[in-house]
Amino acid sequence: MTPLTTFLALPGGDRRLLLDALLTLVGVRLALRVVRADRLRRPLGRARPHARPAERIAWAVQAASRRLPGTTCLAAALAAQRLLAREGHDCQLTIGVARSQRGLAAHAWVVRNGVTLVGGEASAGYKPLVAWSGEPSARPDSAACDRS
């Protein structure tokens, strides 16, 4: 099955969510070139009360990240946090560091209710350096996250 055939076989809601994740991911990747990561923690638009399940949002971000070459864990985590906050889900984006053979390595992941949704497969062994709580926004101009 080709990627296009697989995409077209998805239910309409999943196709829209996957496209939303892809567009958010592209936007975050472009924005990371010109602004600091902490400026990207605001949601896009009004929060909707759990319109989409958090696990489906995580699936969409991970699937889009796999198909967009060069996507970093930070870009994927920021995209996931933006989408989760917009959908009314509390979450926490964590950036951690670990020693590696080359010096220090960094990784970003997103946790909701104690479950790692994005970036969890590689988060073991990293010590949290900074964590941003993602709170759903009631207004488009309010911050989705406050520094912990």
Backbone as JSON Lines, residues from 0, in Angstrom:
{"i":0,"aa":"M","n":[0.84,-1.17,0.0],"ca":[0.0,0.0,0.0],"c":[0.89,1.25,0.0]}
{"i":1,"aa":"T","n":[0.61,2.19,-0.85],"ca":[1.39,3.42,-0.91],"c":[0.94,4.35,0.21]}
{"i":2,"aa":"P","n":[1.78,5.33,0.58],"ca":[1.36,6.28,1.62],"c":[0.08,7.02,1.26]}
{"i":3,"aa":"L","n":[-0.11,7.35,-0.01],"ca":[-1.33,8.03,-0.42],"c":[-2.55,7.13,-0.25]}
{"i":4,"aa":"T","n":[-2.43,5.88,-0.63],"ca":[-3.52,4.92,-0.47],"c":[-3.86,4.75,1.0]}
{"i":5,"aa":"T","n":[-2.83,4.65,1.83],"ca":[-3.04,4.53,3.28],"c":[-3.76,5.75,3.82]}
{"i":6,"aa":"F","n":[-3.33,6.94,3.38],"ca":[-3.95,8.19,3.83],"c":[-5.41,8.24,3.41]}
{"i":7,"aa":"L","n":[-5.69,7.9,2.17],"ca":[-7.07,7.96,1.67],"c":[-7.97,6.92,2.32]}
{"i":8,"aa":"A","n":[-7.38,5.84,2.84],"ca":[-8.16,4.81,3.51],"c":[-8.56,5.21,4.93]}
{"i":9,"aa":"L","n":[-7.94,6.26,5.47],"ca":[-8.27,6.72,6.82],"c":[-9.65,7.35,6.85]}
{"i":10,"aa":"P","n":[-10.31,7.3,8.0],"ca":[-11.58,8.04,8.14],"c":[-11.33,9.53,7.95]}
{"i":11,"aa":"G","n":[-12.35,10.25,7.53],"ca":[-12.23,11.68,7.25],"c":[-11.67,12.49,8.42]}
{"i":12,"aa":"G","n":[-12.09,12.18,9.63],"ca":[-11.6,12.9,10.8],"c":[-10.11,12.7,11.02]}
{"i":13,"aa":"D","n":[-9.63,11.48,10.78],"ca":[-8.2,11.2,10.92],"c":[-7.4,11.89,9.82]}
{"i":14,"aa":"R","n":[-7.95,11.96,8.62],"ca":[-7.26,12.66,7.53],"c":[-7.12,14.14,7.86]}
{"i":15,"aa":"R","n":[-8.19,14.76,8.37],"ca":[-8.14,16.18,8.75],"c":[-7.14,16.39,9.88]}
{"i":16,"aa":"L","n":[-7.16,15.5,10.87],"ca":[-6.24,15.62,12.0],"c":[-4.8,15.47,11.53]}
{"i":17,"aa":"L","n":[-4.54,14.53,10.66],"ca":[-3.18,14.32,10.14],"c":[-2.7,15.54,9.35]}
{"i":18,"aa":"L","n":[-3.58,16.12,8.54],"ca":[-3.22,17.34,7.81],"c":[-2.99,18.51,8.77]}
{"i":19,"aa":"D","n":[-3.81,18.61,9.8],"ca":[-3.65,19.65,10.82],"c":[-2.3,19.49,11.52]}
{"i":20,"aa":"A","n":[-1.95,18.27,11.86],"ca":[-0.67,18.0,12.51],"c":[0.48,18.34,11.58]}
{"i":21,"aa":"L","n":[0.37,17.98,10.32],"ca":[1.42,18.26,9.34],"c":[1.61,19.76,9.17]}
{"i":22,"aa":"L","n":[0.53,20.51,9.04],"ca":[0.62,21.96,8.88],"c":[1.19,22.62,10.15]}
{"i":23,"aa":"T","n":[0.76,22.15,11.31],"ca":[1.29,22.7,12.56],"c":[2.77,22.4,12.68]}
{"i":24,"aa":"L","n":[3.17,21.2,12.33],"ca":[4.57,20.81,12.39],"c":[5.42,21.65,11.44]}
{"i":25,"aa":"V","n":[4.95,21.86,10.23],"ca":[5.68,22.71,9.28],"c":[5.79,24.13,9.82]}
{"i":26,"aa":"G","n":[4.7,24.65,10.36],"ca":[4.71,26.0,10.94],"c":[5.69,26.12,12.1]}
{"i":27,"aa":"V","n":[5.7,25.12,12.97],"ca":[6.63,25.14,14.11],"c":[8.06,25.07,13.62]}
{"i":28,"aa":"R","n":[8.33,24.21,12.65],"ca":[9.69,24.08,12.13],"c":[10.17,25.39,11.51]}
{"i":29,"aa":"L","n":[9.31,26.05,10.77],"ca":[9.68,27.34,10.18],"c":[9.89,28.39,11.27]}
{"i":30,"aa":"A","n":[8.99,28.42,12.24],"ca":[9.08,29.41,13.3],"c":[10.32,29.22,14.17]}
{"i":31,"aa":"L","n":[10.74,27.98,14.37],"ca":[11.93,27.72,15.18],"c":[13.19,28.34,14.57]}
{"i":32,"aa":"R","n":[13.14,28.64,13.29],"ca":[14.29,29.27,12.64],"c":[14.42,30.74,12.99]}
{"i":33,"aa":"V","n":[13.31,31.35,13.45],"ca":[13.35,32.8,13.68],"c":[12.98,33.24,15.1]}
{"i":34,"aa":"V","n":[12.35,32.37,15.88],"ca":[11.97,32.74,17.25],"c":[12.4,31.65,18.22]}
{"i":35,"aa":"R","n":[12.46,32.02,19.5],"ca":[12.81,31.07,20.55],"c":[11.66,30.07,20.75]}
{"i":36,"aa":"A","n":[12.02,28.9,21.22],"ca":[11.03,27.83,21.42],"c":[9.94,28.24,22.41]}
{"i":37,"aa":"D","n":[10.29,28.99,23.45],"ca":[9.27,29.35,24.45],"c":[8.21,30.29,23.88]}
{"i":38,"aa":"R","n":[8.49,30.96,22.77],"ca":[7.5,31.83,22.13],"c":[6.46,31.02,21.33]}
{"i":39,"aa":"L","n":[6.74,29.75,21.09],"ca":[5.84,28.92,20.3],"c":[4.86,28.13,21.16]}
{"i":40,"aa":"R","n":[4.76,28.46,22.42],"ca":[3.92,27.69,23.32],"c":[2.48,28.18,23.36]}
{"i":41,"aa":"R","n":[2.11,29.1,22.52],"ca":[0.74,29.61,22.5],"c":[-0.09,28.79,21.52]}
{"i":42,"aa":"P","n":[-1.33,28.5,21.88],"ca":[-2.17,27.73,20.95],"c":[-2.64,28.59,19.79]}
{"i":43,"aa":"L","n":[-3.07,27.95,18.75],"ca":[-3.62,28.64,17.59],"c":[-5.13,28.61,17.68]}
{"i":44,"aa":"G","n":[-5.74,29.69,18.12],"ca":[-7.19,29.74,18.19],"c":[-7.74,29.35,19.55]}
{"i":45,"aa":"R","n":[-9.04,29.33,19.63],"ca":[-9.73,29.03,20.88],"c":[-9.65,27.55,21.21]}
{"i":46,"aa":"A","n":[-9.59,27.27,22.51],"ca":[-9.59,25.88,22.96],"c":[-10.97,25.27,22.74]}
{"i":47,"aa":"R","n":[-10.98,24.05,22.27],"ca":[-12.22,23.29,22.12],"c":[-12.19,22.22,23.2]}
{"i":48,"aa":"P","n":[-13.27,22.04,23.93],"ca":[-13.25,21.07,25.04],"c":[-13.13,19.62,24.56]}
{"i":49,"aa":"H","n":[-11.91,19.14,24.51],"ca":[-11.62,17.74,24.17],"c":[-12.32,17.29,22.89]}
{"i":50,"aa":"A","n":[-12.25,18.13,21.87],"ca":[-12.89,17.79,20.6],"c":[-12.23,16.56,19.97]}
{"i":51,"aa":"R","n":[-10.92,16.43,20.17],"ca":[-10.2,15.26,19.64],"c":[-9.46,14.6,20.79]}
{"i":52,"aa":"P","n":[-9.43,13.29,20.84],"ca":[-8.72,12.6,21.92],"c":[-7.21,12.88,21.86]}
{"i":53,"aa":"A","n":[-6.59,13.02,23.02],"ca":[-5.16,13.32,23.11],"c":[-4.33,12.25,22.4]}
{"i":54,"aa":"E","n":[-4.72,11.0,22.52],"ca":[-3.96,9.92,21.91],"c":[-3.99,10.0,20.38]}
{"i":55,"aa":"R","n":[-5.1,10.46,19.81],"ca":[-5.19,10.61,18.35],"c":[-4.33,11.79,17.89]}
{"i":56,"aa":"I","n":[-4.29,12.84,18.69],"ca":[-3.43,13.99,18.36],"c":[-1.97,13.54,18.37]}
{"i":57,"aa":"A","n":[-1.58,12.79,19.38],"ca":[-0.2,12.28,19.46],"c":[0.1,11.39,18.26]}
{"i":58,"aa":"W","n":[-0.83,10.51,17.9],"ca":[-0.64,9.65,16.72],"c":[-0.4,10.5,15.48]}
{"i":59,"aa":"A","n":[-1.21,11.54,15.29],"ca":[-1.1,12.38,14.09],"c":[0.24,13.11,14.05]}
{"i":60,"aa":"V","n":[0.68,13.64,15.17],"ca":[1.97,14.35,15.21],"c":[3.11,13.38,14.93]}
{"i":61,"aa":"Q","n":[3.06,12.2,15.52],"ca":[4.12,11.21,15.28],"c":[4.13,10.76,13.82]}
{"i":62,"aa":"A","n":[2.96,10.53,13.25],"ca":[2.88,10.1,11.85],"c":[3.4,11.2,10.93]}
{"i":63,"aa":"A","n":[3.01,12.44,11.18],"ca":[3.5,13.56,10.36],"c":[5.0,13.73,10.52]}
{"i":64,"aa":"S","n":[5.5,13.56,11.74],"ca":[6.94,13.71,12.0],"c":[7.75,12.66,11.23]}
{"i":65,"aa":"R","n":[7.23,11.45,11.16],"ca":[7.94,10.38,10.44],"c":[8.01,10.65,8.93]}
{"i":66,"aa":"R","n":[7.02,11.36,8.42],"ca":[6.96,11.59,6.98],"c":[7.56,12.93,6.56]}
{"i":67,"aa":"L","n":[7.99,13.72,7.52],"ca":[8.6,15.02,7.22],"c":[10.07,14.96,7.61]}
{"i":68,"aa":"P","n":[10.95,14.68,6.65],"ca":[12.37,14.49,6.97],"c":[12.96,15.68,7.71]}
{"i":69,"aa":"G","n":[13.83,15.37,8.67],"ca":[14.52,16.42,9.42],"c":[13.75,16.96,10.61]}
{"i":70,"aa":"T","n":[12.61,16.38,10.91],"ca":[11.83,16.85,12.05],"c":[12.54,16.46,13.35]}
{"i":71,"aa":"T","n":[12.75,17.43,14.22],"ca":[13.41,17.18,15.5],"c":[12.37,16.85,16.56]}
{"i":72,"aa":"C","n":[12.86,16.3,17.66],"ca":[11.96,16.0,18.78],"c":[11.35,17.28,19.34]}
{"i":73,"aa":"L","n":[12.1,18.39,19.31],"ca":[11.58,19.66,19.82],"c":[10.43,20.15,18.95]}
{"i":74,"aa":"A","n":[10.59,20.09,17.65],"ca":[9.51,20.52,16.75],"c":[8.27,19.66,16.94]}
{"i":75,"aa":"A","n":[8.45,18.36,17.05],"ca":[7.31,17.45,17.24],"c":[6.62,17.73,18.58]}
{"i":76,"aa":"A","n":[7.41,17.93,19.63],"ca":[6.83,18.19,20.95],"c":[6.09,19.52,20.98]}
{"i":77,"aa":"L","n":[6.65,20.55,20.36],"ca":[5.97,21.85,20.32],"c":[4.68,21.77,19.51]}
{"i":78,"aa":"A","n":[4.72,21.07,18.39],"ca":[3.51,20.91,17.58],"c":[2.44,20.16,18.37]}
{"i":79,"aa":"A","n":[2.84,19.09,19.05],"ca":[1.88,18.31,19.85],"c":[1.29,19.18,20.95]}
{"i":80,"aa":"Q","n":[2.14,19.94,21.64],"ca":[1.64,20.77,22.73],"c":[0.65,21.82,22.22]}
{"i":81,"aa":"R","n":[0.94,22.42,21.09],"ca":[0.03,23.43,20.52],"c":[-1.32,22.8,20.19]}
{"i":82,"aa":"L","n":[-1.29,21.64,19.53],"ca":[-2.54,20.98,19.16],"c":[-3.32,20.5,20.38]}
{"i":83,"aa":"L","n":[-2.61,19.94,21.34],"ca":[-3.28,19.47,22.57],"c":[-3.92,20.63,23.32]}
{"i":84,"aa":"A","n":[-3.21,21.73,23.46],"ca":[-3.76,22.9,24.16],"c":[-4.98,23.44,23.42]}
{"i":85,"aa":"R","n":[-4.89,23.49,22.11],"ca":[-6.01,24.0,21.32],"c":[-7.24,23.11,21.46]}
{"i":86,"aa":"E","n":[-7.02,21.82,21.66],"ca":[-8.13,20.89,21.82],"c":[-8.6,20.77,23.27]}
{"i":87,"aa":"G","n":[-8.0,21.56,24.16],"ca":[-8.46,21.59,25.55],"c":[-7.8,20.59,26.47]}
{"i":88,"aa":"H","n":[-6.67,20.02,26.06],"ca":[-5.98,19.02,26.89],"c":[-4.8,19.66,27.62]}
{"i":89,"aa":"D","n":[-4.72,19.43,28.94],"ca":[-3.55,19.82,29.71],"c":[-2.41,18.89,29.34]}
{"i":90,"aa":"C","n":[-1.21,19.42,29.25],"ca":[-0.04,18.59,28.97],"c":[1.2,19.3,29.46]}
{"i":91,"aa":"Q","n":[2.31,18.6,29.42],"ca":[3.58,19.19,29.84],"c":[4.65,18.83,28.82]}
{"i":92,"aa":"L","n":[5.32,19.85,28.29],"ca":[6.44,19.64,27.39],"c":[7.71,19.71,28.24]}
{"i":93,"aa":"T","n":[8.52,18.68,28.16],"ca":[9.76,18.63,28.94],"c":[10.94,18.56,28.0]}
{"i":94,"aa":"I","n":[11.97,19.33,28.33],"ca":[13.24,19.25,27.61],"c":[14.25,18.73,28.62]}
{"i":95,"aa":"G","n":[14.89,17.63,28.26],"ca":[15.85,17.0,29.16],"c":[17.22,16.86,28.51]}
{"i":96,"aa":"V","n":[18.2,16.62,29.35],"ca":[19.57,16.42,28.87],"c":[20.13,15.12,29.44]}
{"i":97,"aa":"A","n":[21.09,14.56,28.71],"ca":[21.77,13.35,29.16],"c":[23.2,13.4,28.61]}
{"i":98,"aa":"R","n":[24.07,12.72,29.3],"ca":[25.45,12.61,28.8],"c":[25.48,11.58,27.68]}
{"i":99,"aa":"S","n":[26.26,11.89,26.67],"ca":[26.45,10.95,25.57],"c":[27.94,10.89,25.26]}
{"i":100,"aa":"Q","n":[28.31,10.06,24.32],"ca":[29.72,9.94,23.95],"c":[30.26,11.24,23.36]}
{"i":101,"aa":"R","n":[29.37,12.05,22.81],"ca":[29.77,13.33,22.21],"c":[29.67,14.5,23.18]}
{"i":102,"aa":"G","n":[29.23,14.28,24.39],"ca":[29.04,15.36,25.37],"c":[27.64,15.31,25.93]}
{"i":103,"aa":"L","n":[26.88,16.37,25.71],"ca":[25.49,16.41,26.18],"c":[24.54,16.19,25.0]}
{"i":104,"aa":"A","n":[23.5,15.46,25.28],"ca":[22.43,15.24,24.3],"c":[21.14,15.81,24.89]}
{"i":105,"aa":"A","n":[20.28,16.34,24.06],"ca":[19.02,16.9,24.52],"c":[17.86,16.18,23.84]}
{"i":106,"aa":"H","n":[16.71,16.16,24.52],"ca":[15.51,15.52,23.97],"c":[14.29,16.23,24.53]}
{"i":107,"aa":"A","n":[13.23,16.29,23.74],"ca":[11.96,16.91,24.16],"c":[10.85,15.88,24.04]}
{"i":108,"aa":"W","n":[9.93,15.92,25.02],"ca":[8.79,15.0,24.98],"c":[7.6,15.66,25.65]}
{"i":109,"aa":"V","n":[6.41,15.11,25.39],"ca":[5.16,15.65,25.92],"c":[4.45,14.59,26.75]}
{"i":110,"aa":"V","n":[4.03,14.99,27.96],"ca":[3.36,14.09,28.89],"c":[1.99,14.65,29.21]}
{"i":111,"aa":"R","n":[1.01,13.76,29.3],"ca":[-0.34,14.12,29.74],"c":[-0.82,13.07,30.72]}
{"i":112,"aa":"N","n":[-1.22,13.5,31.9],"ca":[-1.71,12.59,32.95],"c":[-0.74,11.45,33.21]}
{"i":113,"aa":"G","n":[0.55,11.76,33.24],"ca":[1.57,10.76,33.54],"c":[1.95,9.84,32.4]}
{"i":114,"aa":"V","n":[1.33,10.02,31.24],"ca":[1.62,9.19,30.07],"c":[2.36,10.02,29.03]}
{"i":115,"aa":"T","n":[3.5,9.53,28.57],"ca":[4.25,10.24,27.53],"c":[3.57,9.99,26.2]}
{"i":116,"aa":"L","n":[3.12,11.08,25.57],"ca":[2.39,10.98,24.31],"c":[3.31,11.1,23.1]}
{"i":117,"aa":"V","n":[4.27,11.98,23.17],"ca":[5.19,12.23,22.05],"c":[6.61,12.25,22.58]}
{"i":118,"aa":"G","n":[7.51,11.52,21.93],"ca":[8.91,11.52,22.31],"c":[9.28,10.56,23.42]}
{"i":119,"aa":"G","n":[8.35,9.74,23.85],"ca":[8.58,8.86,24.99],"c":[9.55,7.74,24.74]}
{"i":120,"aa":"E","n":[9.62,7.28,23.49],"ca":[10.49,6.15,23.19],"c":[11.96,6.46,23.44]}
{"i":121,"aa":"A","n":[12.32,7.74,23.44],"ca":[13.73,8.1,23.63],"c":[13.97,8.88,24.91]}
{"i":122,"aa":"S","n":[12.94,9.1,25.73],"ca":[13.09,9.99,26.89],"c":[13.78,9.33,28.09]}
{"i":123,"aa":"A","n":[13.88,8.02,28.1],"ca":[14.53,7.34,29.23],"c":[15.99,7.76,29.32]}
{"i":124,"aa":"G","n":[16.44,8.05,30.51],"ca":[17.83,8.43,30.72],"c":[18.08,9.93,30.65]}
{"i":125,"aa":"Y","n":[17.08,10.7,30.25],"ca":[17.24,12.15,30.19],"c":[16.75,12.78,31.5]}
{"i":126,"aa":"K","n":[17.52,13.71,32.02],"ca":[17.13,14.43,33.22],"c":[16.42,15.71,32.78]}
{"i":127,"aa":"P","n":[15.22,15.95,33.3],"ca":[14.48,17.16,32.91],"c":[15.27,18.43,33.24]}
{"i":128,"aa":"L","n":[15.34,19.31,32.26],"ca":[16.01,20.6,32.43],"c":[14.98,21.71,32.57]}
{"i":129,"aa":"V","n":[13.95,21.66,31.74],"ca":[12.86,22.63,31.78],"c":[11.57,21.91,31.42]}
{"i":130,"aa":"A","n":[10.48,22.33,32.06],"ca":[9.17,21.76,31.75],"c":[8.16,22.89,31.63]}
{"i":131,"aa":"W","n":[7.41,22.87,30.55],"ca":[6.37,23.87,30.32],"c":[5.02,23.18,30.39]}
{"i":132,"aa":"S","n":[4.17,23.7,31.25],"ca":[2.82,23.15,31.35],"c":[1.98,23.76,30.25]}
{"i":133,"aa":"G","n":[1.25,22.91,29.58],"ca":[0.35,23.37,28.53],"c":[-1.06,23.4,29.06]}
{"i":134,"aa":"E","n":[-1.56,24.59,29.27],"ca":[-2.94,24.74,29.74],"c":[-3.79,25.18,28.58]}
{"i":135,"aa":"P","n":[-4.94,24.6,28.41],"ca":[-5.82,25.03,27.32],"c":[-6.14,26.51,27.44]}
{"i":136,"aa":"S","n":[-6.2,27.16,26.32],"ca":[-6.45,28.59,26.28],"c":[-7.92,28.88,26.04]}
{"i":137,"aa":"A","n":[-8.44,29.86,26.75],"ca":[-9.82,30.26,26.53],"c":[-9.88,31.36,25.47]}
{"i":138,"aa":"R","n":[-8.78,32.11,25.3],"ca":[-8.72,33.18,24.3],"c":[-7.51,32.94,23.41]}
{"i":139,"aa":"P","n":[-7.57,33.34,22.15],"ca":[-6.46,33.11,21.25],"c":[-5.18,33.81,21.67]}
{"i":140,"aa":"D","n":[-5.28,34.93,22.4],"ca":[-4.07,35.66,22.74],"c":[-3.5,35.29,24.1]}
{"i":141,"aa":"S","n":[-4.1,34.36,24.82],"ca":[-3.56,33.98,26.12],"c":[-2.56,32.85,25.96]}
{"i":142,"aa":"A","n":[-1.6,32.8,26.87],"ca":[-0.53,31.8,26.77],"c":[-1.09,30.41,27.06]}
{"i":143,"aa":"A","n":[-0.63,29.44,26.3],"ca":[-1.04,28.06,26.51],"c":[-0.25,27.43,27.62]}
{"i":144,"aa":"C","n":[0.89,27.99,27.93],"ca":[1.78,27.39,28.9],"c":[2.38,28.45,29.8]}
{"i":145,"aa":"D","n":[2.6,28.1,30.99],"ca":[3.33,28.95,31.91],"c":[4.56,28.2,32.34]}
{"i":146,"aa":"R","n":[5.66,28.9,32.46],"ca":[6.9,28.25,32.85],"c":[6.76,27.7,34.28]}
{"i":147,"aa":"S","n":[7.19,26.47,34.47],"ca":[7.1,25.85,35.79],"c":[8.26,26.28,36.65]}
